[in-house]
Each structure stands twice: as structure tokens, then as C-alpha cells.
Amino acid sequence: MKLLFQYSCLIIGRIPPPIGGVTIHVQRLIDTLNSTGFKYRFIELNTRNLPKIIINLFRYKCFHLHSSNVYLQFFFSLLSKVFIRNSIITYHGDLDRYVAFKNKLVLLSVKLCKYPIVLNENSLKIASIHNKKSKKISSFIPPINEKLLSEETINKINKLKSHSFKVFATNAYGFTYDKNNIEIYGVLDLIDVFNNNNDFSLIISDPSGEYNKYIIENKLHVNQNILILSYHHSFCEVLKLSDASIRNTSTDGDSLSIKESLYYNKLTFATNVVSRNNGVITYKRGDYNILFQNVESPVVDKNKLNGSVELIKLYNRIINETNHTIL
């Protein structure tokens, strides 16, 4: 007798708002699944929905968790192991980003999970030691339903372009620090750099508004060649109007904004704190001279950037294996 499932896959995560690398990834995955007709169910990850999520783990052929919370990663990986569920967990950050207990918990969840997905080569090396089914799949999924920028924002960017040799874009999702108490996104460093390079411009995309608040509270000087966007907007649309992007982070996973920059054929600069994609110009954080040199970005194969292709392949493989098992 064949066991019937209402849907093939359960997607667990959060979608904007708030805007962040993980929430954008989940939204684009859902948009792509909808456009392809793939049968799935999405349940928002929050405390209120937790009982419903647990119940629904048994109604689907696989579940895919998107969360940066190490305790939730461990909890769902443990459930999947105990109840023999096909679990997929995407680890949206470098696997060695934590210290002590949290780091051990992450590695244990990788071991318990059926299919851990990581985002860069360093994380893949670590994950493969604990789980041979670990896979590296890009976090980037091309946008389908991006909202256009307001006319006011476009005019501000065009004004920068008219007075600059080159316009750079960087983004941040809140003012946060890493395990060494270093500002993760490096935006304050970039403000100092561009305050002293008036021939170039910088757009800071921070929908949280936390950097703007910090700047006001601490009375930091920001030149006219720096534009801070402190409201909800599409970073992809900002990139389209820019010449280059900067990922000035102290730690990272497989940055969505880097893939977006490469996808739109922009000069793409990023710190060398993790392995980066082909086409990215890497530098040591603090050494910003390379930003203002005459460099060209290599041509990138856009098809290899789209992580949704590999995810759907994995879903279908699990579904097919499950169908054979339950016949």
C-alpha cells in the first residue's frame, strides 16, 4: 500500500520582514518553487508555530530548515534522527563562526541531520568530517518579484553617479558584532575610507536603520558622497545602478549579496575571511587601496550561481527514494 503525502516538502523558515540574507533566500526559494509548480508547504518559523511544525514533520517526505539559531538546528536535527525523517538544514554561516559550546552544538546537528547544506568550501571540509552527505549549495537564487526603488531613491543615486568616478554599494542587516567583538559588516570602516575619497561614492543599504541610528547618536561625520538607505528596499535594484559592491565582513557564509553582485556583472570586492566565488576580488580587511585601483571583474557563468537548481534536484531525489521505500 502506498502512503499518501499531501505535499512533497516542508519548508521551515522566515520571510521578510525583517530583511536579511536568510529571509530573502527563503522568499526567493518559495517564489521559485511556485514558478516551477513544485508541491511544497511553507510554515513560518516562530514560537507560536512550533507545535504545528513538529506535527507536520511527519506529513512530508522531507523538511528543509532555514535558521541561524544553533539551538533550533540541533533540535530539528535531533527530531529527524530520532523519528527517522529526511531532514535538510542549510547552515547560513561559516561553520566555525562560533566558539566553545555553540560550535559543538552546530557540529552535532550536522552529524544528526540527514542532508546538511553549507555555503563555502571551508564549511564543506568541516561538515564532511561529521556527515558524508554534506553538500555545498549556493545561497543565491535570482529574484523573481523584486520591488523597484522609489523615484526619490533613484534620483539620489543618480546624483552620486554624476559626481563620482565610481559608485560602490554595500549592505548590512543590523549593527552586529562577531565572536571577537568586531563589527561584522565593516560599515564604519568604509565610512572612514569614503570620507577620505570624495571622488568615489558609497551607498550603504541597511533596511534595519541601525547604522543611521548609531551615526546620529555618536555624531559621526558622513560626507555627501555617502548615501545611507535606512528603509526597506531591494539591494538588487541598488546594485543595478551601482558600479561595484563591497562585502567588508569579518566573518561570512556564502554571501547572498556577493552572488547578486556577480549576477549583475558588477565589480565585486570582498574580504578574504572565507573562500569566495570565482570573479570576486578579495582583500584583507583594512587594506582598502584595491577598491580604487583600475581592475576588471572576470566573466562569471550566471547559471552556476543559482542554488535553487541544486535544491530542487535534492528534493526530487529524496522524494523518489521515499516513493520506492514506501511502495
N, C-alpha and C positions, 0 to 999 in steps of 0.2 A: 504493500500500500504506500502511495506517495504522500508524504507530508506536505501540506499546502502552506505557503507563506504569502502574506498579503503584499509585501514588498521584498525587494532583494536585499537592501542595505539600509541600516540606520545610521544617519549622520548626527553626531553629537557635538555641539559647539555653540559659539555665539556669533551673531552677525551685527554689523553696525546699526545703531550706535552702541558702544563707542567705536570710533575708527581706530584700527590698529592692524598690524601685519597679519595677525591670526584671523581677526574678524573679517577682513577684506578677502583673505584666502577662502574662508568658508563661504562667504557670499558668492564669490565667483565660481566656486565649485558647484554650488546649488544652481546658479544661473546656467552653467554648462550642462549639468545633468538634465535640467529642464529642457534645454535646447536640443538635446540628443534623444529625449524620450526615455531616459533611463529611469527605472522604477526604484524609488527610494523613499524614506521618510526622514524628515529633519525634526529634531527636538532641541529647543533652546536649552543650553546648559546653565541652570541656576538651581538654587537650593529648593525652591518650590517644585521644580520639575524632577528632582532626583528620584523620588519613588516611581514616577511614571517611566523614567528612563530605565531603571533597573528591571521593571516588569517587561518592558519592550525588548530587552536584550534577548529574550527567549523567543521572540516572534519574527526574527530576521536571520537571514543566512550569515550576515556579518554585521559588525558595528565598527564605526570609524570615529574615534575620539580626537577632537582638536582642543587641546588645553595646555597651557604652560604651567599649570598648577601641579607640582610634583606629587602631591598627596592624592589628587584625583587620578593622575596617571597610574599610580600604584594601586589605588582602589579598584579601578576598572580592569587593570591587568590581572589583579588577583581574582576578581569575579570571573573573568574569562577563563582563567586556568582551572579554578575550582569546578565551574559548571561547563567546561569544555565548549566555549564559544569561540567563534572566529573573530578575534579582535585585531583591529588595526589602530595604532596610535601614531600620530605624527608629532614628533618632538620638534617644536618650532624654535629651537635654540640650540646652541652648541652643547653637546652632552657633558662637557667638562666645565660648564659655566658656574657650577655650584661647588661648595666645599663641604667637607665632613658629612653629616647625616643626610642632607638633601641629595648629595651626589650619590651616596649609597642607595638611596631610595629610587633615584632615577634609573640606575643600573639594574636594580632588582625588577623594576617594572619592565625594562627592556627584555630581561630574561623571561618574565612571565607572559608577556604579550606574544600573540601568535605571529603578527607581522609588524615589527617596529619600522617606522619610516623616519629617516633622518635626512638632513638637508645639505650636508657637506662631507667631504672626504674624511676629515678628521673624526667627525662623529661616526661615520660608517666604520672606520677602523675600530673604534671603541665598541660600538654596538655589535659588530660581527663576532667579537670575542665572547659575548654573552648570549648571542642569538644568531644562528647561522641564516635565519630567514630575514634578517635585517636588509632593508633596501634604501637606496638613496633616490629620492624623487624630488624634483624641483617644486618649490612652493609657489612658483609663478603660474598663474592662469590668466590668459588675456581677458581684459574686461569686455563685457557684453553690454551692460546697461550703465555706463558712466554718465554722471550728470555734468553738463557743461558748466564752465566757470561763468560767474556773473560778468556783465559788461564792465562794471566798475573794476573788478579784479583784472580783467584783460587789459584795460586801459593803464592800470598801474604797472603791469608787467611790460607792456609796450613802451611806456615811458622809461623804464630801466634800460630796455634794449636800445633805445635811441641815444643813450648817453654812455654805453658800455661797449668795450671790445668783446666781452663775452658775459653771458648771464648763466650763473650756476644755480642749481636747485638742490636743497637738502630737506630732509623731513625728519620729524620726531613725533612720537606718540606719548608725550608726557615727559616731565623732567625727572629722570630716574638715574640711579647710581648702580654700578656693578659691585661685585663682591669685595673689591679693593677700594670702595668708596670713591670711584672715579665716575664722572658724568658720562653716561653711556654714549649719548649721541654726539657729544663733542660740539654742540652748537655754540657754546660760549667761546670756545677757541676760534671757531670760524668767524664769529662776530669781530673778535680782535683782529683776525687776519684781514678781513674785508674792510674794516675801519681804516686800515693802513694801505689799502689797494683800491683807491677810488675809481680807477679805470675799469674795474670789473665789478659786477653786481652779484648779489646773493639773494635768493628767495628762500625763506625759511617757512616750510609748511608744517605747522603744528596745530592741528584741529583742537587739541586739548586746551590751548591758551595758556598753558603753564609757564612757558618761556617768556611770553609777553608780561605775565604777572610778575615773574622773577625780575625781569629787566626793570619794570616800573618800581617795584618795592626796593630794589637795590640801586636805583638811579644810575643804571648803566648807560653809557653813551652808545648810540646806534646811528651811523651815518645814513645819508639819504640814498646811498647805493645798496642798502639792505632793506628788503621788504619782508615783513613778518605777516603771514596769513594765519590768524588765530581763530578760525571758524571752520565749520565743516565744508570740505571741498574735495575735488578729485586731484590727487597728486599726479595722476597720469596726464590730466589736462594741463597741469603746470609744466610737466616735462615737455609736452609738445611745443610749448612756447619758449623753452629754455635751450641753451646750447650744450650744457653739460650738467652732470649730477655729482654730488659728493656724499659718500657714506663714511662719515668720520667717527665710527663707533669704536669703543674699547673692547667690545665683545660682540658676537653675532651668531646667527644661524645661517640661513640661506636667504638673505635679504630679498624681500619682495620688491622693494624699490630699485634694487640693482637690476633685477630681471626686467622691470618696467623700462628702465633707462636703456638697457641693451635692446629691448624690443623696439623702441622708438629711435634706434640708431643714434643715441646721444653719447658724447664722450662720458665715460663712466669711471670716476675715481673712488677708491675705497681703501680703507686701512688694511694692512696685511695681518690682521689679528686672527683670521681664519682663511682657509683656502677659498679662492674666488673663482668665478666663471671665466672662461676664455673671453677676452675682449675687455676685461676690467683692468684699469691701470692702478696698480697697488702702490702704496706708500706707507712709510712709518708714521704713525700719528705724531704730530708735532712738526713734521718736515713738510711744509706746505708749498715749497718752491715749485714743485712739479705741476701744481694747479695752473700756474701762469706761464708755463712753457708751451711752445708750439708743438703739440703732439696730436696724433691722429688715432682714432679708435679702430681696431681691426673689425672686419666684416664678421657678423655673427649670424649663424643659422637660427632663425626665429622658431622653426619647428621643434628644435631640440630644447627650447626653453619652456614649452607648455607642459606643466606637470599633470594636467587633467588627463592627458592621453594615457600615461602610465597608471594613474589611479583607476581609471575605468577598466583597463586591462586586468589589474589586480582584482577588482570587484568581480569581473566576469569569470576569472579563473576560480575564485573561491566559490562563486555560485555554481559553476559547472561541476566542481569537485563535490559540493554539497548535494547536488542533484543525483550524482552517481552513488553517493553514500546512502541516501535515503530511499532509493528505489527498492 
